[in-house]
Amino acid sequence: MRVAVIGATGYVGGRLVPELLAAGHNVRCLARTPARLDEVEWRPDIEVTAADVLDRGSLDAAFEGIEAVYYLVHAMGQAGDFAESDRIGAENTRMAAESAGVSRIVYLGGLGEDDPDKLSSHLASRHEVGKVLASGGVSVTELRAAVIIGSGSASFEMLRHLAEVLPAMICPRWVTKTKCQPIAIADVLHYLVAVIGSPEAADQILEIGGPDVLSYRDMMDRYASAAGLRRRLIIPVPILTPRLSSHWVNLVTPLPYVLARPLVDSLINDVVVHPDRDINRLIDHTPLTLDRAIERALAVVGDLRLTTSWMDSARSNTAALPLAQDPDWSGGTIYENTQEVTTTASPSALFATVVGIGGERGWYAANVLWTIRGALDKLIGGVGMRRGRRDADELRVGDALDFFRVEAHERPKLLRLRAEMKVPGGAWLEWRITTDETGVTHLRQLARFHPRGVAGRAYWWVLLPIHKVIWKQLAERLAAAAEQG
């Protein structure tokens, strides 16, 4: 089919497009700012058209020749009356789709009771959008979901940061009572793709969810377990209003208040699939459990937007991981320190020096501190520095190197080591070697740390002053040693 996706720069839309392409559809992406899609890997395989759901005229041109439209935008988190903006956007889309002869609109909304008086303003608006889209002559399939589990999902990031940062927290009482049926982003995408091939899904409200129904407290406990954290102490109290809770979420997590507020407001509503609307009546699919969905979201150890991609450190490249178009707060907390130096040494000489690090040669800077760190690691049951290295000059992927492991080795441009000492999180040390147009050799050294819980964050910040000095000296002395041969 010729399919248009409204919201391809968003969380779900950006992950849906490659799934539609894989299913054989021709895809046209509608975006207010088309340039935001310039860097996505699937850009050569799609059409991109400038369009805005608040501008009816732009939609008329964008829908020409389109058979099905995915409506995946909402104004939550934007300034002004988001409900009114969503209403106008839905009306414009419905009328433009009718005019263009579109046969199906697929809309992703939110779970919850049909009575708007019993819903938060956010969920009531999501239901209203579905009604507006369905009030015309175009068949609409409305999928309703609760919390979507995947790195970059606003609801999941709120869950992640609360559980990571707070070993103990005071929460509104409804956090322990409200029921939720979360769903993995991979399952959301499966259902979105499947419904346009199902005639029975036309003019239907279908609800989607994973196999687990549990409270938000239970979800935080399950996250802590998957992330290797201690069970969080949660004290429910009756006095915390959604407004107060939103300010607290804004303080503790990277989510802005305008986004945190409607999300927190929605936590007071049960969001569970009704049996008579369960999509599995039409689409045969077994969704992931919450534990498996969280594991997938945690499989990444870094920010995939960077040119020094850590994608090969993940167990798999799935939709649950951060993508280039995700917001800055996606993907969890990553700390890093970068040192860059230039040298007259050739890239091969510099790489040989970098690859020869550790073992009998030592670490070029503060060797006494490295030795002490290794001794302390051994005392607490770690590997320490006793392993040394297999060969004084050569390395290969998988080699042990003191208390590191070689994770990437690409002569003469890349060496990356993964720390195996006892540390509250994941740590990596990477060197990249490049040559500019004038022939000057550049060494870029990157120390990266993925903290686990409060202990991990404290570890980074307490040792950062010492580490910065050591890392600076390390990069400079590696370059100097390469120049000296």
N, C-alpha and C positions, 0 to 999 in steps of 0.2 A: 504494500500500500504506500501511497504518498502521504507521509505523516508530518504534521507540524508540532513542534514542542515549544510551548510557551513556558519559559523558566529554565532554559538549558544552562544558565549560569548559576542556578541554585543547587542546593544539596541533592535533591532527588533527581532533578532534570539532568544535571551533569553526569550522573551515573546511568540514567536511563538511555541516553542517546547511543552509547556503544552497544547496549543490549538490543536496541531496535535494529541497529545496523547488522549485528550478528544474526538477527532473525530474518534478514533479507529485505527490510523496509527501506524506502528512500526517505531521508529525513531532511526537513527544513527547520532550522532553529530561528525563533523570533527573539530578539533581544533589543532592549533600549540602547545598549552600548555594544554593538557587534564586536568591537575590538577586544572585549573581555574573553572572547573565544579564540583569539588568534593563536594562542600557545597550546591549546588542548591537542592531544595526539590524534584525535579523530577529525580535526578541522578539514583536511583534504577530502573527506568522504561525505561531507554534508553541504547543504546550502545554508547561508546565513542571511537573514533579512532584518533590517532595522524596523522595529515595531514596538508599540507601547499599548498595553491594554486600556490605558486611559485616553488613547487617541484612536477613535473609531476608524478614521480614514486610513491610518497606517495598517490596521488589521484587514481592511478590505483588499488591499493589494497583496498582503502577505499570505492570505488564504487562497489565492487563485490556484486552482488545480489540486487542492489538498482534499484528501478523503477523510482523514481522521485528525483530531486535534487533542493533544495532551495539555490540560490546563493545570500548571504546577506552580502558580505564583500566588503570593498573598502579601499583604502590606503590613503584617505584624512586625513590630520592631522599627517601623518608620514613623516619622513625626506626623502629627495630625490624627484625624479620625480614621483608623485603619479599617474599621467596618464599612464606612462610607466609600472609601477607596476600593475595597474589595467588591462592594456592590456594583459600583460603576464599571469596574473592570470586567465583571462577569456579564453584565448587561451588554457591553460593547462586544464582547467575544461571542455571545449568543447571537446577536443580530448580524455580525459579520459572517459567522459560520452559516447562518441561514441564507444570507445573500450569496455566498460562494458555493452553496450546494454541498457543504460538508455532511458526511453521513453519520459521523460519530464524534462525540466529545467524551474524553476520559478525564475525570477529575479526581484528585486525591484530597480527601477531606479528613475530618477527625471523628473518632468514635464518641459516643455519648447519647443520652436520651433525646427523643425528638422534640420534647417540650423546651423551647428556648428559655423559658422562665427558670428552668432547673439547671441551666448550663452557665458556665463562665462566658464573659463577653467574647473571648477568643473562640471557644467551641461553637457558640451561637452564630458567630459570623461565618465559621467554616460551613455550618449546615445551611445558612442562608445563601451562600454562594452556590451550593449544590442545587438549591431550589430555583434560583435565578437562571442558572444554566439550563435546567430541565424545563423551564416554562415556555420554551419556544418549540420549533418544529424539528429540531435536530435531536436524535437519540443520544441520551447521556448515560454513561456508566459512572456511577460515583462509588469510589472505594473509600472506606473509612478505616483509619488506623489510629492506634494510640501512640505510645512512645516508640520511635524508630531507633533501633540499636545499630550504631555504626559511627565510626570516628568522623566528626563534623556535624552530626545531627545535634541541633540545639538542646534537645531534651537529654540526649545521651551525654553531651559535654557538661551539662549542669550536674547530672548524676556523677560523672567521673570526677569532677573537681571537688564536689562536696565530700565524696568518699575519700579522695586522695588527701585533701588538706586537713580535714577535721576528724581526728580519732574519736572525738566525743562532740555531740551537738544537741542543742535543745531545739525541738521541732514542734510545729503545730500537731495537735492530736490526730488530725485526719491523715497525717503521713503514715500512721500505723494502721489505719482502717480503710482508706480509699483503695479500691481494687483497680488494677491495671492489667492489660494483656499486651505486653510489648511484642514487637516483631522485628526481626533482622532486616536490614536494608536489602539484602540479597533476595529475601522472600517478597518484599514489596515490589522490587523490580520484576520478579518472575510473574507476579499477578498482573502488573501493569501491562506487560508485553502480551500476556496470554489473553486478556479480555477483548482486545480488538479482533482476535480471531474467533471469538465466541458469539454467535448471533443471540444466544440465550442471555448474554450479559447486557444487551441493549436495554435501556430504560429501567435499569435496576440500581438499587442501593445495595452494595455488597460490602460486608465487613470483614476485615482481615486482621489476623493476630497470630501470635505464636502459640505453642501448647501450654505455656505457663500463665496462670492467673494469680497475682500476688500483690501485696501492698508495696508502696514506695520504700518503706523501711526494708522489706524483704529484698527489693532490688538493690539497695545500697549494700546489704549484707552479701548478696551474691556477687556484686562487683568487687567488694573487698576480698572475697575468697579467690576470685579469678585473678586479681592483681597481686596476690601474695601479701595482702595486708591483714592485720588483726581485725577481728570483728569490731565494728564501730559501736560505741556506746551512744544510744539514742534515747533521749529523755523527752517524752511527749508532754506538752503543756497546753492548756486551753486558751492561753491569752495571746498567742502570736497570730496576728491577722495576716492575710495574704500580702498586704502592703508592706508590713514590717518584714515579712519573710523575703519579699522581693529585694528590699534594700540589703538584707543580709547576703542573699545570693549574689547580688551585684558586687558586694565587697569581697567575697571569698572566691568567686569564680570570674573568669574573663568575660562572661556574657554581659552586655550592656543592660542597664535597668529597663530600657524600653522593650527589650526582648525578654528579660527575666520576669517582668511583671505579668504579662499575659500567660506565660508558661506556668508560673506559680499559681495564678488564679485558677488554672484548669486542673490543678492537682486535687481540688475539692470534689471533682466529679468522678464517679466510677466510669471507667472506659473499658468495657468488656464486650466481646462479640455476642450478638444475639443469635441463637441457633437458627432462627428462620431467615437470617440474612447472611449466614456463614458462606463465604465464597467457595468453600470446598464442596458445596453442593454442585457447583458448575465446573470448577477447576480442580483436577486431581493433583494435589501437591502436598508434600509433608514439610512444614516449616521447621526451621531450626529451633532448638531449645534456647532459653535465655542464656544459659551458661556457654553454649557454643557460640552464640551471637556475640557475647562479650569477649570471648577468646579471640574471635576474628577481629574485633575492633581494636584489641590490644596487641595484635600481631606486629604492628609497626613500631619501630623504635626511634623514629625521627620524622622530620618534616620533609615530605616528598616534594615540596615546592622548590627546594634548593637545588642548585646545579650539582652540588656534592650529594647526590641522591643516596639515600640509605635503603633503597627499595630492596636490594638483595639481602638486607638484614631481616626482612620480613619473611614469614613462613610462606606467604602466598600474596599475590597482588589481587586483592578482591575489592569489591565495591565498599566494603566496610572500612577501608583505609582512607587517609586524607588524599584529596585530589587538588590539582593546581588552582581550581577556581573556588575552593572552600575559603571561608572567612579565616582571619588571622588566629582566632581562638580555637581552631580545629586541631585535633591530633594530640592533645595532651601537652604537658609541660616538657620542654626541652631546653637545657642550658648548654651554652657553648662558649668557647674562647678561641679566637682565630689569631694566628700570628703569621705575618707575611714578610719574607725577606728576599732580596735579590742577591745574585752571586755571579762571579765570572766563571765559575766551574761549569762544565758541560752538564747537560741533563743526565747522561749516563754516569758521570763521576758523582754527581749529587745523589742519584738514586742508589748507587753502590754504597755510599756513606750511610744513607738512611736505612737501607736493608741490613747493614752491619751493626745496627744498634743493639744494645743489651748484651747479655752473656758476659764474657770476659772483658769486652770493651767498655761495658757500662753504659750510662745514659747521658753522658756529656755534661750534664748540669746537676748539681746537688746529689752526687752519687751516694753520699752518706744518708741523705733523707730517703732515697729509694731503698737503700738497704734496711733502714729502720722500718719503713712501711712494709717491706717483705717479711721482716721478723714479726711484726705485730700481726700481720695476716696469718702467718703460720700458727701463732699462739691461739688465735680464735678459730682454728680449723680450716684456714684457707690454704692455697697452694704455695704461698710464699714465693721467694725468688730462687728456690733450689732447683728448678727445672732447667734453667739456662736455655740453651738453644741447640738444635740438632747439628748445625754447621755454622762456622764463624762468619761466612760470607754469603751464603745462599739461604733463601727462605722459599717456602711454598705454602699455598693455602692449607690451613689445618695444623701447621706447625705450632708447637708451644714455644713461647719466647718469654722467659721469666714468668711473671704472672699475667701475661697476655696470650692471646691466641691469634694467629694470622687469619684474618677474615677476607681480605682482598689483596691481590698481588698482581700488578699489571706493569711489567717492565717497559719503559723506564719512567712511568708517570704516576703510579698510585701504589701506596701501601697503607692498609688499614688494619689496626689491631683492636681486638675486643678484650676488655679487661676481664680477668677471671678471679681477681682477688675478692675478698668479702667486702661488699660495698652495697649500700641501700639504694640500688637502682642498677641501671645498665650504663657502662662507660666505654667510650671508644677513643682512639687516638689515630688520626689520619694525616698522611702527607700526600700532597699533589704537586707534581712538578710540571711546569709549562715553560714555553719559550715565546717571547713576544716578537713583533715584527723586526725589532732591531737586533735580535739574537741574544737578548739578555735572559738568563735563566731565573725563574721565579719559583720559590718554595712556599706553598701555602699549608700551614699546619693547623689542623682543626681538632680541638678536644671537645667532645660532646658527651653530655650526661643526661640520662633519662631517669629522674628521681622517682623513688617509690615511697609514697606517703610523706609525712612531715619529716621523718628522719632523713630521707633523701634530700629534701630541700635544705635542711639545716646543714647536712654534710657539705653540700656545694658551697653555700655562702660562708661557712666558717673557714673552709680551707681555700677559698678563692684568692685571698691576698697572697698566700704562699704559692699556690699553683700558678698564678699569673707571672710571678717572677721566674719560677722554674721553666714554664713553657716558653717564655720569651728567650731565656738563655739557651734553652734546648734548640730552638729554631736557628738562632744566630750561630751557635757553635757547630751545628750540623753543616751549615753553609760554609763556615770557616774551615772546617776539617776537609770538606770536599775541595776547597781551593788549594789546600796544602797537600792534597794527594794522599 
